[in-house]
Amino acid sequence: MADIKVDEEVDITDKVCPLTFVKAKVAIDELDEGQIIAIRMNDGEPVQNVPRSIKDEGHQILKLADNEDGTYTLFVKKVGE
């Protein structure tokens, strides 16, 4: 996305719940505070659960973009611990 500067990307389209959130959380944990990650995930359960779980962890959801191919990209800003 041209309007969001991404520091890291992770593709979890090959994972199923609950591993989708686990893989996303590990990737976020490796970031520095304030960095932004783009998480590519499949439609369905991951789109319903991963953003909610990440928000519950205290991180900021910037955008959920429909890639129009059955996947979505979630943009997350890491908030300090």
TORSE-125728 format. One line per 3 residues: their letters; for each residue x, y, z of N, C-alpha, C, O, CB. Coordinates in pm, whole numbers, padded with zeros to 5 digits, m for minus. Atoms other than C-alpha are relative to their C-alpha. Glycine has a CB too. Layout:
<rs>
A	X Y Z X Y Z X Y Z X Y Z X Y Z  ... .
</rs>
This chain:
<rs>
MAD	00083 m00118 00000 00000 00000 00000 00088 00124 00000 00179 00137 00081 m00095 00000 00121  m00081 m00120 00017 00141 00332 m00105 m00012 00094 00121 00081 00169 00150 m00042 00074 m00126  00020 m00093 m00110 m00004 00514 00197 00052 m00053 00133 00052 00021 00232 m00146 00030 00013 .
IKV	m00052 00058 m00124 00146 00279 00459 00141 m00053 m00026 00162 m00135 m00115 m00094 m00115 00053  m00138 00048 00013 00521 00227 00499 00016 m00127 00083 00006 m00124 00206 00103 00110 00046  m00008 00130 m00065 00568 m00140 00580 00146 m00033 00031 00233 m00022 m00055 m00063 m00111 m00089 .
DEE	m00134 00039 m00042 00873 m00254 00778 00026 m00149 m00019 00139 m00191 m00041 00022 00038 00144  m00014 00146 00007 00807 m00628 00760 m00126 m00058 m00062 m00233 00003 m00054 00026 m00061 00141  00116 00070 00057 00578 m00873 00580 00005 m00146 00043 00112 m00205 00057 m00002 00012 m00155 .
VDI	00009 00142 m00031 00456 m01219 00675 m00123 m00055 m00073 m00227 00010 m00079 m00009 m00026 00155  00108 00066 00072 00239 m01461 00476 m00043 m00121 00083 00034 m00214 00103 00044 m00043 m00144  00050 00112 m00080 00021 m01690 00686 m00111 m00075 m00074 m00193 m00143 m00011 m00052 00050 00136 .
TDK	00105 00067 00078 m00198 m01820 00402 00014 m00152 00002 m00080 m00223 m00031 00003 00049 m00143  m00021 00144 m00006 m00046 m02166 00449 m00029 m00057 00139 m00007 m00176 00162 00141 m00035 m00041  00028 00043 m00137 m00152 m02183 00817 m00150 m00004 00025 m00227 00062 m00045 00068 00093 00102 .
VCP	00139 00002 m00043 m00482 m02267 00985 m00006 00040 00147 00092 00028 00220 m00064 m00142 m00021  00017 m00040 m00139 m00622 m02138 01315 00023 m00120 00090 m00020 m00230 00054 m00142 00060 00023  m00048 m00125 m00060 m00486 m02118 01580 00141 00039 m00043 00195 00139 00007 m00005 m00012 00149 .
LTF	m00138 m00032 00040 m00146 m02123 01407 00010 00133 m00074 00116 00194 m00077 00056 m00110 m00087  m00004 m00130 00069 m00243 m01815 01204 00036 00110 00097 00124 00192 00069 m00136 00030 m00068  m00029 m00103 m00099 m00244 m01598 01515 00139 m00019 00060 00212 00078 00081 m00106 00000 00110 .
VKA	m00132 00027 m00059 00064 m01768 01663 00110 00052 m00092 00202 00120 m00046 00019 m00152 00026  m00103 m00046 00096 00268 m01702 01347 00000 00153 m00010 00107 00214 m00016 m00025 m00063 m00139  00009 m00146 00005 00141 m01341 01329 00058 00062 00126 00131 00161 00119 m00147 00045 m00019 .
KVA	m00049 m00053 m00128 00217 m01282 01699 00153 m00007 00008 00218 00087 00052 m00063 m00076 00117  m00146 00015 m00001 00572 m01416 01665 00064 00106 m00090 00165 00166 m00053 00041 m00143 m00048  m00053 m00101 00092 00631 m01186 01367 m00008 00140 00061 00086 00219 00047 m00077 m00004 m00134 .
IDE	00015 m00131 m00064 00497 m00884 01558 00099 00015 00115 00158 00122 00133 m00145 00019 00052  m00093 m00005 m00113 00708 m00970 01863 00142 00033 m00043 00219 00090 00035 m00001 m00133 00074  m00136 m00027 00050 01022 m00945 01647 00019 00145 m00045 00132 00187 m00071 00031 m00094 m00115 .
LDE	m00008 m00139 00042 00940 m00585 01550 00040 00091 00116 00026 00054 00232 m00133 00046 m00059  m00022 m00105 m00098 01051 m00271 01730 m00130 00078 00014 m00212 00079 m00078 00119 00093 m00041  00120 m00082 m00022 00783 m00048 01881 m00014 00103 m00112 00084 00169 m00149 00006 00069 00138 .
GQI	00028 m00098 00105 00620 00167 01613 00016 m00053 m00141 m00026 00012 m00236 00087 00117 00018  m00016 00056 00134 00714 m00059 01323 m00133 m00058 m00048 m00221 m00091 00031 00110 m00108 m00001  00124 00048 00061 00446 m00177 01082 00026 m00129 m00077 00125 m00142 m00149 m00060 00108 m00095 .
IAI	m00009 00128 00069 00390 m00529 00955 m00124 m00020 m00086 m00235 00017 m00047 00017 m00116 00101  00110 00039 00088 00175 m00648 00665 m00014 m00151 00011 00079 m00226 m00018 00026 00046 m00150  00026 00142 m00020 00017 m00986 00737 m00101 m00044 m00105 m00216 00000 m00106 m00052 m00029 00145 .
RMN	00089 00054 00105 m00128 m01172 00438 m00065 m00126 00052 00003 m00218 00099 00079 m00028 m00134  00073 00115 m00053 m00400 m01419 00535 m00117 m00034 m00089 m00161 00047 m00171 m00049 00029 00143  00116 00044 00076 m00684 m01618 00386 m00127 00061 00055 m00134 00101 00171 m00010 m00152 00001 .
DGE	00133 m00042 m00042 m01046 m01507 00396 m00056 m00105 00096 m00007 m00217 00102 m00094 00021 m00123  00065 00095 m00090 m01269 m01669 00656 00048 00016 00143 00061 00127 00194 00023 m00142 m00047  m00037 00000 m00142 m01156 m01766 01005 00119 00090 00032 00112 00163 00131 00032 m00140 00043 .
PVQ	m00111 m00089 m00033 m00817 m01588 00992 m00040 00148 00000 00001 00222 00089 00114 m00020 m00099  00041 m00141 00007 m00978 m01257 00887 m00090 00036 00118 m00090 00150 00164 m00075 00028 m00134  00086 m00025 m00115 m01231 m01293 01169 00078 00002 00131 00048 00083 00219 m00109 m00105 00007 .
NVP	m00066 00020 m00130 m00989 m01398 01443 00132 00073 00019 00158 00126 00127 00022 m00144 00020  m00134 m00057 m00017 m00639 m01264 01376 m00005 00149 00036 00063 00189 00131 00080 m00019 m00128  00002 m00142 m00039 m00722 m00890 01378 m00049 00022 00144 00007 00104 00217 m00089 00078 m00096 .
RSI	00052 m00013 m00137 m00928 m00928 01698 00106 m00039 00103 00124 00030 00203 m00126 m00086 00018  m00101 00047 m00094 m00653 m01125 01871 00118 00097 00009 00171 00121 00117 00051 m00139 m00040  m00110 m00096 00001 m00385 m00876 01766 m00039 00127 00075 00040 00183 00150 00042 00034 m00146 .
KDE	00050 m00118 m00071 m00597 m00587 01890 m00005 m00027 00151 00029 00060 00231 m00141 00041 m00052  00005 00039 m00142 m00649 m00774 02221 00139 00002 00062 00153 00023 00183 m00062 m00139 00015  m00139 m00005 m00047 m00268 m00789 02249 00047 00144 00021 00153 00168 00078 00093 m00072 m00099 .
GHQ	m00032 m00141 m00021 m00269 m00407 02243 00062 00069 m00120 00102 00185 m00110 00091 00012 00114  m00059 m00061 00119 m00140 m00346 01891 m00107 00075 m00080 m00226 00053 m00061 00069 m00107 m00087  00091 m00085 00075 m00294 m00098 01648 m00025 m00056 m00140 00069 m00075 m00217 00055 00143 m00010 .
ILK	00039 00044 00134 m00484 m00224 01343 m00013 00125 m00087 m00095 00212 m00058 m00134 m00083 00002  00003 m00116 00087 m00420 00025 01063 m00098 m00017 m00114 m00171 00076 m00150 00137 00028 m00054  00083 00021 00118 m00603 m00133 00773 m00012 m00149 m00029 00082 m00225 m00003 00058 00075 m00123 .
LAD	00020 00135 00050 m00749 m00458 00642 m00038 00014 m00147 m00146 00064 m00178 m00111 m00080 00082  00019 m00020 00144 m00718 m00466 00262 m00037 m00133 m00067 00028 m00235 m00045 00127 00059 m00064  00041 00116 00078 m00901 m00711 00035 00088 m00007 m00124 00088 00085 m00206 m00153 00009 m00038 .
NED	m00088 00017 00115 m00651 m00844 m00219 m00076 m00051 m00123 m00019 m00064 m00231 00112 m00097 00035  00088 00045 00108 m00944 m00967 m00432 00046 m00130 m00066 00022 m00153 m00184 m00010 00108 m00104  m00041 00133 00048 m00791 m01313 m00467 m00026 m00106 00107 00034 m00214 00106 00150 00001 m00039 .
GTY	00029 00092 m00110 m00937 m01479 m00158 00089 00023 00121 00079 m00051 00220 00015 m00142 m00047  m00087 m00032 m00114 m00674 m01324 00070 m00019 00147 00038 m00071 00228 m00038 00149 m00029 m00035  00001 m00136 m00052 m00649 m01011 00280 00138 00033 00054 00214 m00057 00091 m00108 00018 00112 .
TLF	m00123 m00045 m00064 m00356 m00804 00402 m00038 00090 00116 m00108 00191 00099 00094 00073 m00101  00025 m00075 m00121 m00372 m00676 00758 00125 00081 00033 00234 00026 00043 m00039 m00094 00118  m00112 m00088 m00035 m00152 m00377 00843 m00009 00031 00149 m00110 00084 00197 m00002 00132 m00086 .
VKK	m00001 m00012 m00146 m00054 m00366 01210 00122 00083 00044 00233 00061 m00004 00002 m00140 00067  m00108 m00078 m00060 00152 m00111 01405 00025 m00056 00138 m00067 m00067 00219 m00034 00153 00005  m00034 00055 m00131 00337 m00258 01701 m00003 00110 00106 00056 00217 00088 00139 m00068 m00004 .
VGE	00008 m00091 m00113 00258 m00085 02028 00087 m00061 00110 00082 m00182 00134 m00149 00023 00048  m00093 00048 m00103 00515 m00110 02308 m00064 m00083 00108 m00184 m00076 00133 00068 00116 00062  00050 00092 m00101 00487 m00365 02582 00015 00057 00139 m00022 m00008 00236 00072 m00132 m00009 .
</rs>
